[in-house]
Amino acid sequence: MSKTTRPSSKRTGRKTSEHKEPKVSQDGPPEVSRKHPDAHHGAPAKGCPCVCCWALRAMWKRDERDRQVAAAWEQVHGHEPVEMQVCVAANASQAFREVMGALPIW
C-alpha cells in the first residue's frame, strides 16, 4: 500500500497575513491574543494595560469619532455644491442641466 504524503512546505517565519482578520466590535478596537505577531504594535492585545495598547485603543476611539462626525456632516451638507460646481433650480430642464454640468437633483 502506498501512503499519501502531504506536500512539504517549509516556512521561514510567520507572517501577519497568515492569521484571520480580527472581528471589529462596536465596543472597541479589534483586539488580538498576546501571541499574535501584531500584538502591542499593530493591534491591542486582549486585556493588556501597557502604554502601546492604551494608545492603540485611544487612536481607534478618536478615528471612530471622526468617522461619525464625517458621516453626520455628509448627511447634512453633502448635497451642497462645492467650488466650481453648478446648482440649478428644480424647474430647470434636463437639457439645461446637461449643458451646465449641474449636480443631480437630490
C-alpha positions as CSV (number, residue, x, y, z in Angstrom):
1,M,0.0,0.0,0.0
2,S,1.1,3.4,-0.8
3,K,0.9,6.1,1.8
4,T,-0.2,9.5,0.7
5,T,2.0,12.3,1.9
6,R,1.4,16.0,2.3
7,P,3.5,18.3,0.2
8,S,6.2,19.7,2.4
9,S,6.3,23.4,2.6
10,K,9.0,24.9,4.7
11,R,8.3,28.3,6.1
12,T,10.9,30.5,7.4
13,G,8.7,32.7,9.6
14,R,5.2,33.7,10.5
15,K,3.6,36.5,8.6
16,T,0.7,38.6,9.6
17,S,-1.3,37.7,6.5
18,E,-1.5,34.0,7.7
19,H,-3.8,35.0,10.5
20,K,-7.5,35.6,10.3
21,E,-8.5,39.3,10.4
22,P,-9.8,40.1,13.9
23,K,-13.5,40.9,14.1
24,V,-14.4,44.5,14.8
25,S,-16.8,45.1,17.7
26,Q,-18.8,48.2,18.4
27,D,-17.4,48.4,21.9
28,G,-13.8,49.0,21.0
29,P,-10.9,48.2,18.6
30,P,-10.3,44.6,17.3
31,E,-8.1,43.0,20.0
32,V,-5.8,40.1,19.3
33,S,-4.2,37.5,21.5
34,R,-0.9,38.3,23.2
35,K,0.9,35.7,20.9
36,H,-0.3,37.4,17.7
37,P,2.6,39.0,15.7
38,D,0.7,42.3,15.7
39,A,0.0,42.4,19.4
40,H,1.1,45.6,21.2
41,H,2.3,47.3,18.0
42,G,-0.4,46.9,15.3
43,A,-3.4,45.9,17.4
44,P,-4.1,46.0,21.1
45,A,-3.7,42.7,23.0
46,K,-6.7,41.4,24.9
47,G,-6.8,42.8,28.4
48,C,-3.3,44.4,28.2
49,P,-2.8,47.6,30.2
50,C,0.5,48.6,28.5
51,V,1.0,52.1,27.0
52,C,1.2,50.7,23.4
53,C,-2.2,49.0,23.7
54,W,-3.7,52.0,25.5
55,A,-2.5,54.3,22.7
56,L,-3.9,52.0,20.0
57,R,-7.3,51.9,21.8
58,A,-7.3,55.7,22.1
59,M,-6.4,56.2,18.4
60,W,-9.2,53.8,17.4
61,K,-11.7,55.7,19.5
62,R,-10.6,59.0,18.0
63,D,-10.9,57.6,14.5
64,E,-14.3,56.2,15.2
65,R,-15.5,59.7,16.5
66,D,-14.0,61.3,13.3
67,R,-15.9,58.8,11.1
68,Q,-19.2,59.6,12.9
69,V,-18.6,63.4,12.5
70,A,-17.8,62.9,8.8
71,A,-20.9,60.8,8.3
72,A,-23.1,63.4,10.1
73,W,-21.6,66.3,8.0
74,E,-22.1,64.3,4.8
75,Q,-25.7,63.7,5.7
76,V,-26.4,67.4,6.4
77,H,-24.2,69.2,3.9
78,G,-23.3,66.5,1.3
79,H,-25.8,67.7,-1.2
80,E,-24.5,71.3,-1.3
81,P,-22.3,72.3,-4.2
82,V,-18.6,72.9,-3.6
83,E,-16.4,75.3,-5.5
84,M,-16.7,75.1,-9.3
85,Q,-19.9,73.1,-9.2
86,V,-23.2,74.4,-10.6
87,C,-26.5,74.1,-8.8
88,V,-29.7,75.0,-10.7
89,A,-33.3,75.4,-9.7
90,A,-35.7,72.5,-9.6
91,N,-37.6,73.9,-12.7
92,A,-34.6,73.7,-15.0
93,S,-34.9,71.4,-17.9
94,Q,-32.7,68.2,-18.2
95,A,-31.1,69.6,-21.4
96,F,-30.0,72.8,-19.5
97,R,-28.7,70.7,-16.6
98,E,-26.6,68.6,-19.0
99,V,-25.2,71.7,-20.8
100,M,-24.3,73.4,-17.5
101,G,-22.9,70.2,-15.9
102,A,-25.2,70.7,-12.9
103,L,-25.5,68.4,-9.9
104,P,-28.3,65.8,-9.9
105,I,-31.4,66.7,-8.0
106,W,-31.4,65.3,-4.5
